[in-house]
Structure formats: C-alpha cells, structure tokens
Amino acid sequence: GGGRESAGVDGCYWSSTGDAGTAWYLYFYNGNPSMDTSEFSLGLSVRAVRGAPPPPVEYLDWDDAQKKMTNAVCKVFEVVKDDTATFKAGKTYVVLDNVKNTTGITVEGTAENPTRLILCDGAKLTVKGNDPAAGLKVGSTSALIICGQELGTGALEATGDLNAAGIGDGNGAAGGSVTINGGTVTATAENDNLAIFNPQDGTVTINGGTLTGYASAVEMRAGTLNITGGTLTATATEFSAAANGSGNTVVGAAVAISQHNTNKALAVNISGGEFSGVKAVYEEDLQDETVDGISLAITGGKFAGEIASENVTKFVSGGVFS
C-alpha cells in the first residue's frame, strides 16, 4: 500500500482505497481529526509519524448509577504541561509525567460540561497559584473531576497563594464543584498542612483516592462535602482546635468541620470511606456565637478515632467504629 505524508504535520495517518487511484485518508494535527481525498496507490496504509498522540489512557471513574468505581478508557485528551494555563470545559487532561506549574491553572468546566483531570500512576502535577489565587482555580460556576488509575499513585499537589485555597476560587470566594474519584490529592492554602481546605461555598465530593494531611485530610469551613469512599488520614498525634479567621482551625482530625466567621451554610454527608486520626470526624464552630446552617450526617464508613460534634446531635446512623 501507499500513503502521503505532509511536511511538518504531526499525527497518525489512516488510508483506504476508494475509486481507482484515489483514497480517503484521516490525519490528526494537534489532536484534531480531518478527512480528505488525494491520489494514492491502491492498498491500506497505517503509519505513525512524528508527534503521534499517546495511546488511550485507562482510569477509574465513579458510576453513580451503580454507586461504585468502574474502569474507563479515555482516547481523546490533552497532556498537561508546565505551561498549561487553562483546563477547557468538556475536555480531559492527563498527567503523564512530573509537571510543575507556578502560575496556577483556571478550570473552565461547568456542571453540564465538566473538566476531567486524570492522574496517571507514578506521575505528579504540582501547581501553585499567585496574585493571590488558588492553585487550581475552580470558580462558582466551574466543575472539575479528578480521577486516578488502578494503583492510585498519581498525585496532585495544589497550593493557593497566601490564604487562597489549593483548589477553589481564592480566599473565601465562592468555589465551584470538585469531585475526587482517585489519585493522591493534596490541596491547601500556602501555610496549612491539609489535603483539602475549603473555606468557600461550593461542593467537594470524594468517591475514592487517598487524602493525607498532618492537620487534617479535609477541613470544611463552608460549602458541602459528600464522601462515599476513599482513605482520609490526619497524621498528627495530638489534637488541638483554635479560632482562625484566615486558615485552618483543627489539628488531628481526618475530617474537620469548622464554620468560618462568614457563617455560610456548611453541610457534611459521609456514607463511606476510611477515616483515621486522633479524631476521625470533628465539628465545632470556633469563630463566634452564631451557629446556624450546620448539618452533619454519617450513614456509613470505617472510623478509627473519636467522632465528636459540638453543635449537631443524632448525626450517626451507620458505620464501623474502632
């Protein structure tokens, strides 16, 4: 068979014979497919040329209908690079190697067309915001889904500048929707040692993955947290809690719930996952005497450490405790 290669074009060619002396060919340039006809010799040609896109990526994703993680394959994606500045709506981005971004990444995904980020095993994305801003900027109308692979060793380390959240929309600003289905995720303000710190509106959903922090795996100060799976650990060996108007308040709880002095609604729902710390789950409003709009429900999960709440009662209806 035969084929034609255009100078300077990156991608993969596929061609098959049409009428005598003519064939269809398919090529990819910067991930965009095009079809055309040209003069070809008879036969079939399959060629890989300079810059050919990487093979499909397998990953784990949450199946809401089955309420479990399932295997998935992504064939069309963009590779995350050091200078990646934006995650576009409806697109999938894959971390294949160690990537360091020092200017932050803006997520443009929406509820209807979320952005998906896949952390390949052994790869790591380190991203830090500036001016000040979140490392991964997820605004109030944005949506991001983070997935991992089978081993769960792909990592994301997102740090906000000054007191901005690692994943969110700045210091106390309204964040969007963040879903974690896998990987190892650390997302915190610059001076805090947590996996996830959420001081703003928005929804954080954890269906899988590993989240470990010294102070807490997650501290929620506003917004909604839904946990169906994953492993959340606080490594501190002593517990402490103190008011803080611009940072975390609790040390030693896998999940810390502490309403900010903005007194925005705060809801935590736990139906699965594994939690360990001096306290597995701890809730207290440390900022002021206004205690309003706080809800907590635990219906499942495995908990190694005390569970305590200063402001919510009768919130445990299921789970395994040790």
C-alpha positions in Angstrom: 0.0 0.0 0.0 1.0 3.6 0.0 0.2 7.0 1.5 1.1 10.6 1.6 2.9 12.5 4.4 2.6 16.2 4.6 5.7 18.0 5.8 5.5 19.3 9.3 2.2 17.7 10.2 2.1 15.8 13.5 -0.3 12.8 13.9 -1.4 9.5 12.7 -2.5 8.6 9.1 -5.1 6.0 8.1 -6.0 5.5 4.4 -8.0 3.1 2.4 -8.6 2.8 -1.3 -11.7 4.3 -2.9 -12.0 4.6 -6.6 -9.0 3.5 -8.7 -6.1 5.8 -7.9 -8.0 7.6 -5.1 -8.2 7.0 -1.4 -9.6 8.6 1.7 -7.1 9.5 4.4 -7.5 10.5 8.0 -4.9 12.5 9.9 -4.6 14.2 13.2 -3.0 17.6 13.8 -2.8 18.9 17.4 -5.5 16.3 18.3 -7.9 17.4 15.6 -9.0 14.9 13.0 -9.6 15.8 9.4 -10.6 13.7 6.3 -9.7 14.4 2.7 -9.1 12.6 -0.6 -5.9 12.5 -2.6 -4.1 10.4 -5.1 -3.0 7.2 -3.6 -1.7 3.9 -4.7 -4.1 1.0 -4.1 -4.0 -0.6 -0.7 -4.1 0.2 3.0 -1.6 2.3 4.9 -1.3 2.7 8.6 1.6 4.9 9.7 2.8 6.6 12.9 4.6 9.9 12.3 6.5 12.4 14.4 4.5 13.7 17.3 1.9 10.9 17.2 -0.6 11.2 20.1 -0.1 8.8 23.1 -2.2 5.7 23.3 -5.6 5.6 25.2 -5.5 6.1 28.9 -7.2 3.7 31.3 -8.6 5.2 34.6 -11.1 4.6 37.4 -14.3 6.7 37.4 -17.4 6.8 39.6 -20.5 5.2 38.3 -23.3 7.0 40.1 -26.0 4.5 38.9 -24.0 1.5 40.3 -22.6 3.6 43.2 -19.1 2.2 42.7 -15.8 2.9 40.9 -15.6 1.4 37.4 -13.0 1.0 34.7 -13.0 3.6 31.9 -10.9 4.5 28.9 -10.1 7.9 27.5 -9.0 8.1 23.9 -9.1 11.9 23.3 -7.2 14.1 25.7 -4.6 16.8 26.2 -1.4 16.2 28.1 -0.8 18.6 31.0 2.5 20.6 30.6 4.4 23.0 32.8 2.9 26.0 31.0 -0.7 24.7 30.8 -2.8 27.7 31.9 -6.4 26.6 31.3 -8.5 23.4 31.6 -11.2 23.9 29.0 -14.9 22.9 29.5 -15.8 19.4 28.4 -12.2 18.3 27.9 -10.0 15.7 29.6 -6.4 16.5 30.7 -3.9 13.8 31.6 -0.8 14.0 33.8 1.7 11.5 32.2 4.9 12.7 34.0 6.1 15.1 36.7 4.7 18.6 35.9 5.3 21.8 37.8 3.2 24.9 37.2 3.9 28.1 39.2 1.2 30.4 37.9 -2.0 28.4 38.6 -4.5 26.7 36.2 -8.0 28.1 35.6 -10.7 25.4 35.3 -13.5 26.4 32.8 -15.5 23.2 33.1 -19.2 23.6 34.0 -21.8 21.3 35.6 -23.0 20.4 32.1 -19.5 20.1 30.6 -17.1 19.4 33.5 -13.3 19.2 33.1 -11.7 15.9 33.8 -8.2 15.5 35.2 -6.6 12.0 35.1 -3.5 11.4 37.3 -1.6 8.5 35.8 0.2 6.2 38.2 3.7 7.4 39.1 3.0 10.9 37.7 2.6 14.2 39.7 1.1 17.6 39.0 2.4 20.3 41.3 0.6 23.6 40.8 0.7 26.9 42.8 -1.5 30.0 42.4 -0.4 33.6 42.6 -1.7 37.2 43.0 -3.3 35.6 45.3 -5.3 32.8 43.7 -6.0 29.1 44.1 -3.6 26.6 42.5 -6.5 25.1 40.6 -9.0 27.9 40.2 -12.5 26.5 40.3 -14.9 29.4 40.2 -18.5 29.4 41.5 -19.9 28.1 38.1 -17.0 25.7 37.4 -16.7 21.9 37.8 -13.7 19.6 38.0 -13.5 15.8 38.2 -10.2 14.3 39.4 -9.5 10.6 38.6 -6.7 8.2 39.1 -5.6 4.8 37.9 -5.6 1.3 39.4 -2.6 1.8 41.8 -3.7 5.3 42.9 -0.2 6.6 42.9 -0.8 9.5 40.5 -0.5 12.7 42.6 -1.9 16.3 42.6 -0.4 18.9 44.9 -2.3 22.2 44.6 -1.3 25.2 46.7 -3.1 28.5 46.9 -1.1 31.7 47.2 -1.2 33.2 50.7 -4.6 32.1 52.2 -6.3 31.2 48.9 -7.5 27.6 48.7 -5.4 25.0 46.9 -8.5 24.1 44.8 -11.2 26.7 44.8 -11.6 30.4 44.0 -9.4 32.4 46.2 -9.5 33.5 49.9 -13.1 32.9 51.0 -14.5 33.3 47.5 -17.3 31.1 46.2 -15.8 27.9 44.8 -17.5 25.5 42.3 -17.8 21.7 42.2 -14.8 19.5 42.8 -15.1 15.7 42.6 -12.2 13.4 43.6 -12.5 9.8 42.3 -8.9 8.7 42.6 -5.2 9.6 42.9 -3.4 11.1 45.8 -4.5 14.7 46.4 -3.1 17.5 48.5 -4.8 20.8 48.1 -4.2 23.6 50.7 -3.5 27.2 51.4 0.2 28.1 51.4 0.7 27.9 55.2 -1.7 25.0 56.0 -0.9 21.3 56.1 -4.1 19.6 54.8 -5.1 17.6 51.8 -8.2 19.7 51.2 -9.0 23.1 52.7 -12.4 24.5 51.7 -13.2 28.0 53.2 -15.7 28.9 50.5 -19.0 28.0 49.0 -19.1 25.1 46.6 -19.3 21.3 46.7 -16.5 18.8 47.3 -17.2 15.1 46.5 -14.8 12.3 47.4 -15.6 8.9 45.9 -12.1 7.5 46.1 -8.4 8.3 46.3 -6.0 8.9 49.1 -6.0 12.2 51.1 -3.5 12.6 53.8 -2.5 15.7 55.8 -0.8 16.5 59.1 -3.6 18.7 60.5 -6.5 17.1 58.6 -7.3 15.3 55.4 -10.2 17.7 54.8 -11.3 20.9 56.7 -14.6 22.4 55.6 -15.4 25.9 56.7 -18.3 26.5 54.3 -20.0 24.7 51.4 -20.9 21.0 51.1 -18.8 17.9 51.5 -20.0 14.5 50.3 -17.9 11.4 50.9 -18.7 7.9 49.6 -15.2 6.4 49.5 -11.5 7.0 49.7 -9.0 6.9 52.5 -8.7 10.1 54.6 -5.9 10.4 57.3 -4.7 13.0 59.7 -1.2 12.1 60.9 -0.9 14.5 63.9 -0.5 12.6 67.1 -2.1 15.3 69.3 -5.4 17.1 68.9 -6.0 20.9 69.1 -8.5 23.4 67.9 -8.4 27.2 67.9 -10.2 30.1 66.1 -8.6 31.3 62.9 -10.1 33.9 60.6 -7.9 33.1 57.6 -6.8 29.4 57.7 -7.5 26.1 59.3 -8.6 25.6 62.9 -8.2 22.0 63.7 -5.2 19.7 64.0 -5.6 15.9 64.4 -9.0 15.2 62.7 -9.3 13.3 59.4 -12.4 15.4 58.7 -12.6 18.8 60.4 -15.8 20.8 60.2 -15.5 24.4 61.5 -17.8 27.1 60.2 -16.0 30.3 59.1 -16.8 33.7 60.6 -18.6 34.4 57.3 -21.3 32.0 58.7 -22.0 30.5 55.4 -24.0 27.2 55.2 -21.9 24.1 55.9 -23.1 20.5 55.2 -21.2 17.2 55.5 -22.6 13.9 54.4 -20.5 10.7 54.9 -21.8 7.4 53.5 -18.5 5.5 53.0 -14.7 5.7 53.1 -12.0 5.1 55.7 -11.0 7.7 58.3 -8.2 7.8 60.8 -6.8 10.4 63.2 -6.9 11.3 66.8 -10.4 12.2 65.9 -11.9 10.7 62.8 -14.5 13.4 62.5 -14.8 16.6 64.5 -17.2 19.6 64.3 -17.1 22.8 66.2 -17.8 26.5 65.5 -14.7 28.2 66.9 -15.2 31.7 65.5 -18.3 33.2 67.1 -21.6 32.5 68.9 -23.6 32.3 65.6 -24.2 28.7 65.0 -26.6 28.4 62.0 -26.8 26.3 58.9 -24.5 23.5 60.0 -25.5 19.9 59.2 -23.7 16.6 59.6 -24.8 13.1 58.7 -22.8 9.8 58.9 -24.5 6.8 57.5 -21.5 4.6 56.7 -17.7 4.3 56.6 -14.9 2.9 58.8 -13.7 5.2 61.5 -10.5 4.8 63.6 -10.6 7.7 66.1 -13.2 9.6 68.0 -16.3 11.2 66.3 -17.5 14.4 68.0 -19.7 17.4 67.3 -20.3 20.4 69.5 -23.3 21.7 67.5 -25.0 18.8 65.9 -26.7 15.8 67.6 -28.0 12.4 66.5 -26.0 12.5 63.3 -24.7 8.9 63.2 -26.9 6.2 61.8 -24.3 3.7 60.4 -20.7 2.8 60.1 -17.9 0.7 61.7 -16.0 2.3 64.6 -12.8 1.4 66.4 
